[in-house]
Amino acid sequence: MAKRVVITGLGIISPVGKDPAAFFNNLMAGRSGIKHLRTGFVEQLSIRIGAPVEDFDPAAHFSKIQLTGIERFSQFALVAAEQAVQDAQLELSPCELQRAGVYMGSCLGGASTLEDGYIQVLQHPSPRVKPLSVLLSMNNAAASQLSIKYHLQGPNITYATACSSSAIAIGEAYRQIKHGYAEVMLAGGSEAMLTLGAMKAWEALHTLAHEDPHDAGASCKPFAKNRSGLVLGEGAAVLVLEEAERALRRGARIYAELAGYDCSSDASHITKPDARGQTRTMLNALRDAGLQPQDIHYINAHGTATQAGDIEETKAIKQVFGTHAPHVPVSSTKSMHGHLMGATGAVEFMAAVLALHHNAVPPTINLLDADPECDLDYVPNQGRHGIPLNAVMSNSFAFGGSNAVLIAQRLRNR
């Protein structure tokens, strides 16, 4: 018999808030974390905006010795996980540790360590790199650090499926509990790729947004006629997932039930999104949750502000939701926190869970003139409070055609 899975803890480090309350309050207020970058290499960039995590002091969280072996993306993950574990008031017995694990998503892992290593090797006649470079930069470093810190002896897996990495990490963690392989999972994603090399690579792909001439924070414009692309961000989000009966027995505060998930491939093109694959993934997630399209009261869209991406997602939502499509609020919070790549699915699912928890829908900011082909209710510019929500959906559609959809709902008797 399938187990039910609930969310009992949340933790986040993001460009718009370094804890869940600040994160959601800033989203609801329409505050943008997109700004001019102040890094030493900014003059070498054509696109000089991003969504950095500012005022993050690693020394406030880690000792000097620890910092020699913990890269920035792992630091984000550890701090977000600590918030989530404390939020859940999670305690595990020695036996339970064997049925608890970590699933995380990341695209580049320790990007700054890799870049530093390349610089040392290519620019110096007697190259020396940090002795721990491999351990700092490997994609599974963050997940492994979490497993070690909390002594979690269950599965420890890192997913790298571009923009859907952490959504798939959460979904597969959900399946571990649902099918009885685990009772508790830490799941989410972390990314810190605001490096010269990564940003130059994204510039070359011509997918980054042009800076708004009046306000850097207005540069990401999902669903707008004048949208020009995505803005790179960084950060981490981690959720505590538990088997529902376990959480209820210990009297845990439950944010929501993670009720549905699906992942699939467009199997059509490495960069072009395909509404058919997105449609299939949303329908399968609804089927997994035992819900109908009209049961969904809010969608956190993938909404990257690319020309093709926003149109294809709009088409897919229309195909899935039919006559209900114009009535369901849809927003892209990337307009505020940017695109966190491997961490973005977890960040956006957390936004959807908090929307459900607070009965409040965050806006899509910078949406002053909508694209005629993007004609749904995108919650333009102002959040909505006091909206009764019973179930929410979060979409993650990645390069490579890797799609993931998560559905959360209020915990109810079945």
FENTA-V908421 format. One record per residue. N is the residue number from 1. SS is DSSP state (@ for helix, = for strand, . for the rest). OMEGA is omega in radians with two decimals (999 if undefined). D_LAST is the distance of its C-alpha to the last C-alpha in Angstrom with 1 decimal. Layout:
N_SS_OMEGA_D_LAST / N_SS_OMEGA_D_LAST
//
This chain:
1_._-3.11_13.2 / 2_._3.09_12.3 / 3_._3.02_11.7 / 4_._-3.03_10.1 / 5_=_-3.13_13.0 / 6_=_3.12_14.0 / 7_=_-3.07_17.4 / 8_=_-3.14_19.3 / 9_=_3.14_22.8 / 10_=_3.04_25.0 / 11_=_-3.08_28.7 / 12_=_2.92_31.1 / 13_=_-3.02_34.8 / 14_=_3.09_35.5 / 15_._-3.13_38.4 / 16_._3.10_36.9 / 17_=_-3.09_35.7 / 18_._2.94_35.7 / 19_._-3.04_32.6 / 20_@_-3.11_29.2 / 21_@_3.13_30.4 / 22_@_3.12_33.7 / 23_@_-3.06_32.2 / 24_@_3.09_29.9 / 25_@_3.14_32.5 / 26_@_3.05_35.0 / 27_@_-3.10_32.8 / 28_@_3.14_32.2 / 29_@_3.13_35.9 / 30_._-3.12_36.8 / 31_._-3.11_38.9 / 32_._3.03_40.1 / 33_._3.14_40.6 / 34_._-3.05_42.9 / 35_=_3.03_46.5 / 36_=_3.08_49.9 / 37_._-3.12_49.8 / 38_._-3.13_52.2 / 39_._-3.11_52.6 / 40_._-3.08_56.0 / 41_._-3.00_55.6 / 42_@_-3.13_54.6 / 43_@_3.13_58.1 / 44_@_-3.11_57.5 / 45_._2.96_54.5 / 46_._3.07_54.6 / 47_._-2.96_51.2 / 48_._3.09_51.3 / 49_=_3.09_47.9 / 50_=_3.09_44.7 / 51_=_-3.09_41.8 / 52_._2.93_42.8 / 53_._-3.09_41.3 / 54_._3.09_44.2 / 55_._3.04_45.3 / 56_._-3.09_43.4 / 57_._-3.13_45.6 / 58_@_-3.10_44.8 / 59_@_3.08_47.2 / 60_@_-3.06_44.9 / 61_._-3.02_42.3 / 62_._3.06_44.3 / 63_._3.12_47.6 / 64_@_3.13_50.5 / 65_@_3.12_50.1 / 66_@_-3.07_46.4 / 67_@_3.06_47.2 / 68_._-3.08_49.5 / 69_._-3.13_46.6 / 70_._-3.12_43.7 / 71_._-3.07_43.9 / 72_@_-3.11_42.7 / 73_@_3.06_39.5 / 74_@_3.06_38.7 / 75_@_3.10_39.7 / 76_@_-3.09_37.2 / 77_@_-3.12_34.4 / 78_@_-3.13_35.3 / 79_@_3.10_35.5 / 80_@_3.13_32.2 / 81_@_3.10_30.5 / 82_@_3.07_32.2 / 83_@_-3.07_30.7 / 84_@_-3.14_27.2 / 85_@_3.10_27.6 / 86_@_3.12_29.1 / 87_@_-3.14_26.4 / 88_@_-3.03_23.7 / 89_._-3.00_26.0 / 90_._3.01_25.4 / 91_._-3.08_27.3 / 92_._3.07_27.2 / 93_._3.11_29.0 / 94_@_3.12_31.4 / 95_@_-3.11_29.1 / 96_@_3.13_26.2 / 97_@_3.13_28.7 / 98_._3.13_28.8 / 99_._3.09_25.1 / 100_=_-3.07_25.4 / 101_=_-3.08_26.9 / 102_=_2.96_28.1 / 103_=_-3.13_27.7 / 104_=_3.06_29.9 / 105_=_3.05_31.5 / 106_._3.11_35.1 / 107_._-3.02_37.7 / 108_._-3.13_41.0 / 109_._-3.09_40.3 / 110_._-3.03_43.5 / 111_@_-3.09_45.2 / 112_@_3.08_47.9 / 113_@_3.09_48.9 / 114_@_-3.11_49.3 / 115_@_3.10_51.4 / 116_@_3.14_53.5 / 117_@_3.11_54.2 / 118_@_3.14_55.3 / 119_@_-3.13_57.6 / 120_@_-3.08_59.2 / 121_@_-3.01_59.8 / 122_@_-3.04_61.2 / 123_@_-3.07_63.2 / 124_._-3.10_64.8 / 125_._3.09_67.5 / 126_._-2.98_66.3 / 127_._3.00_62.6 / 128_._3.06_60.5 / 129_._3.13_56.7 / 130_._-3.13_54.5 / 131_._-3.10_54.2 / 132_._-3.05_50.4 / 133_@_-3.13_50.0 / 134_@_-3.09_47.9 / 135_@_3.12_45.5 / 136_@_-2.94_45.3 / 137_@_-3.06_44.7 / 138_._-3.05_42.4 / 139_._-3.08_39.1 / 140_._-3.12_37.1 / 141_@_-3.10_39.1 / 142_@_3.14_36.4 / 143_@_-3.14_33.6 / 144_@_3.09_36.1 / 145_@_3.10_37.2 / 146_@_3.13_33.6 / 147_@_-3.13_33.1 / 148_@_-3.08_36.5 / 149_@_-3.05_36.0 / 150_@_3.07_32.7 / 151_._-3.10_33.6 / 152_._-2.99_30.6 / 153_._3.06_31.4 / 154_._-3.07_28.5 / 155_._-3.12_28.8 / 156_=_-3.00_31.0 / 157_=_3.06_31.2 / 158_=_3.14_32.6 / 159_=_3.09_31.9 / 160_._-3.14_34.7 / 161_._-3.12_33.7 / 162_@_-2.97_35.5 / 163_@_-3.13_33.5 / 164_@_-3.01_30.1 / 165_@_-3.03_30.8 / 166_@_3.02_28.5 / 167_@_3.09_25.6 / 168_@_3.08_25.8 / 169_@_3.12_26.2 / 170_@_-3.13_22.9 / 171_@_3.14_21.1 / 172_@_3.03_22.7 / 173_@_3.06_21.9 / 174_@_3.14_18.2 / 175_@_3.09_18.7 / 176_@_-3.14_20.6 / 177_@_-3.10_17.7 / 178_@_-3.08_15.0 / 179_._2.95_17.4 / 180_._-3.13_18.5 / 181_._3.14_21.9 / 182_._3.09_21.5 / 183_._-3.14_19.7 / 184_=_3.07_21.3 / 185_=_2.87_23.0 / 186_=_-3.06_25.3 / 187_=_3.12_25.2 / 188_=_-3.12_27.3 / 189_=_-3.12_30.8 / 190_=_-3.13_34.4 / 191_=_3.08_37.5 / 192_._-3.04_41.0 / 193_._3.09_43.1 / 194_._3.12_45.3 / 195_._-3.12_48.4 / 196_@_-3.08_51.5 / 197_@_-3.13_50.9 / 198_@_-3.10_47.3 / 199_@_3.07_48.1 / 200_@_3.11_51.2 / 201_@_3.11_49.2 / 202_@_3.04_46.7 / 203_@_-3.10_49.8 / 204_@_-3.13_51.2 / 205_@_3.11_48.1 / 206_._3.08_48.6 / 207_._-3.12_45.0 / 208_=_-3.13_45.5 / 209_._2.98_45.7 / 210_._3.14_49.1 / 211_._3.05_49.6 / 212_._-3.05_49.5 / 213_._-3.09_53.1 / 214_._-3.02_52.3 / 215_._3.13_49.2 / 216_@_-3.13_47.9 / 217_@_3.14_44.5 / 218_@_-3.01_44.4 / 219_._-3.14_45.0 / 220_._-2.98_41.5 / 221_._3.14_40.8 / 222_._3.05_37.7 / 223_._3.14_37.8 / 224_=_3.13_41.2 / 225_._-3.08_44.2 / 226_._3.09_46.2 / 227_._-3.08_43.7 / 228_._3.09_45.5 / 229_._-3.04_43.1 / 230_=_3.06_41.0 / 231_._-3.12_41.9 / 232_=_3.07_41.5 / 233_=_3.13_39.7 / 234_._3.11_38.8 / 235_=_-3.12_36.4 / 236_=_3.01_33.2 / 237_=_-3.14_29.6 / 238_=_3.09_27.4 / 239_=_2.97_23.8 / 240_=_3.06_22.3 / 241_=_3.13_19.2 / 242_=_2.95_17.4 / 243_=_-2.92_14.9 / 244_@_-3.10_12.1 / 245_@_3.09_12.7 / 246_@_-3.13_16.4 / 247_@_-3.14_16.3 / 248_@_3.14_14.5 / 249_@_-3.09_17.1 / 250_._3.10_19.9 / 251_._-3.11_18.9 / 252_._2.97_19.1 / 253_._-3.07_19.0 / 254_._3.10_16.3 / 255_._-3.05_17.5 / 256_=_2.96_14.5 / 257_=_3.00_12.0 / 258_=_-2.87_14.1 / 259_=_-3.06_11.9 / 260_=_-3.11_14.8 / 261_=_2.93_18.3 / 262_=_2.98_21.3 / 263_=_-3.13_25.0 / 264_=_-3.14_27.8 / 265_=_2.99_31.5 / 266_._-3.12_33.5 / 267_._-3.09_36.2 / 268_._-3.07_38.8 / 269_._-3.05_40.6 / 270_._-3.12_40.9 / 271_._-3.07_40.9 / 272_._3.08_40.1 / 273_._-3.08_36.5 / 274_._-3.10_35.2 / 275_@_-3.12_32.8 / 276_@_3.11_31.9 / 277_@_3.12_30.5 / 278_@_3.10_28.7 / 279_@_-3.12_27.2 / 280_@_-3.10_26.0 / 281_@_3.10_24.4 / 282_@_-3.14_22.5 / 283_@_3.13_21.3 / 284_@_3.09_20.2 / 285_@_3.07_18.3 / 286_@_3.13_16.4 / 287_@_3.12_15.8 / 288_@_-3.13_14.5 / 289_@_-3.07_12.0 / 290_._-3.09_11.0 / 291_._3.00_12.8 / 292_._3.14_16.0 / 293_@_-3.11_19.1 / 294_@_3.09_19.0 / 295_@_-3.13_15.7 / 296_._-3.07_17.9 / 297_._3.06_19.9 / 298_=_3.05_22.2 / 299_=_2.93_23.7 / 300_=_-3.03_25.8 / 301_._3.00_28.3 / 302_._2.89_30.4 / 303_._-3.04_33.3 / 304_._-3.07_36.3 / 305_._2.94_39.0 / 306_._-3.06_40.7 / 307_@_-3.08_42.1 / 308_@_-3.03_40.3 / 309_@_-3.09_37.0 / 310_@_3.14_36.1 / 311_@_-3.12_37.1 / 312_@_3.12_35.1 / 313_@_3.08_31.9 / 314_@_3.10_32.5 / 315_@_-3.09_33.0 / 316_@_3.12_29.8 / 317_@_3.11_27.6 / 318_@_-3.13_29.4 / 319_@_-3.12_28.8 / 320_@_-2.97_25.0 / 321_@_3.04_24.4 / 322_@_-3.10_27.1 / 323_@_3.11_27.8 / 324_@_-3.03_25.1 / 325_@_-3.12_27.0 / 326_@_-3.02_29.5 / 327_@_-3.13_26.9 / 328_._3.09_24.9 / 329_=_3.14_26.6 / 330_=_3.07_27.8 / 331_=_3.04_29.9 / 332_._3.11_31.7 / 333_._3.00_32.1 / 334_@_3.10_34.7 / 335_@_-3.13_37.1 / 336_@_-3.07_37.0 / 337_@_-3.12_36.3 / 338_._-3.10_37.8 / 339_=_-3.08_36.7 / 340_._3.09_35.9 / 341_@_-3.07_35.9 / 342_@_3.13_34.0 / 343_@_-2.93_32.3 / 344_@_3.12_31.5 / 345_@_3.13_28.0 / 346_@_3.11_26.8 / 347_@_-3.08_28.7 / 348_@_3.04_27.2 / 349_@_3.09_23.6 / 350_@_3.08_24.3 / 351_@_3.13_25.7 / 352_@_3.12_22.6 / 353_@_3.12_20.3 / 354_@_3.04_22.9 / 355_@_3.10_23.0 / 356_@_-3.09_19.3 / 357_@_-3.05_19.9 / 358_@_-3.05_23.0 / 359_._-3.10_22.2 / 360_=_-3.07_25.4 / 361_=_3.11_26.6 / 362_._-3.07_29.5 / 363_._2.79_32.4 / 364_=_-3.12_34.3 / 365_._3.13_37.7 / 366_._-3.14_41.1 / 367_._-3.09_39.9 / 368_._-3.11_43.0 / 369_._-3.02_43.7 / 370_=_2.99_40.9 / 371_._3.13_41.6 / 372_._3.10_41.7 / 373_._3.08_39.6 / 374_._-2.91_36.9 / 375_._3.06_36.0 / 376_._3.11_32.4 / 377_._-3.07_31.4 / 378_._3.10_32.2 / 379_._-3.00_32.1 / 380_=_2.84_35.9 / 381_._3.14_37.4 / 382_._3.07_35.5 / 383_._-3.12_32.0 / 384_=_3.13_29.9 / 385_=_3.06_28.5 / 386_._3.10_26.1 / 387_._-3.13_24.1 / 388_._-3.14_20.5 / 389_._3.08_18.4 / 390_._3.12_14.7 / 391_=_-3.10_15.1 / 392_=_-3.12_18.3 / 393_=_3.06_20.1 / 394_=_-3.10_23.0 / 395_=_3.03_25.6 / 396_=_-3.07_28.2 / 397_=_-2.89_30.9 / 398_._2.87_33.7 / 399_@_-3.03_37.3 / 400_@_-3.14_37.3 / 401_@_-3.10_34.6 / 402_=_-3.06_31.8 / 403_=_3.05_28.7 / 404_=_3.11_25.4 / 405_=_3.11_22.5 / 406_=_3.11_19.7 / 407_=_3.05_16.7 / 408_=_3.10_15.1 / 409_=_3.05_12.6 / 410_._3.12_11.8 / 411_._-3.12_9.3 / 412_._3.09_6.4 / 413_._3.12_3.8 / 414_._999_0.0
//
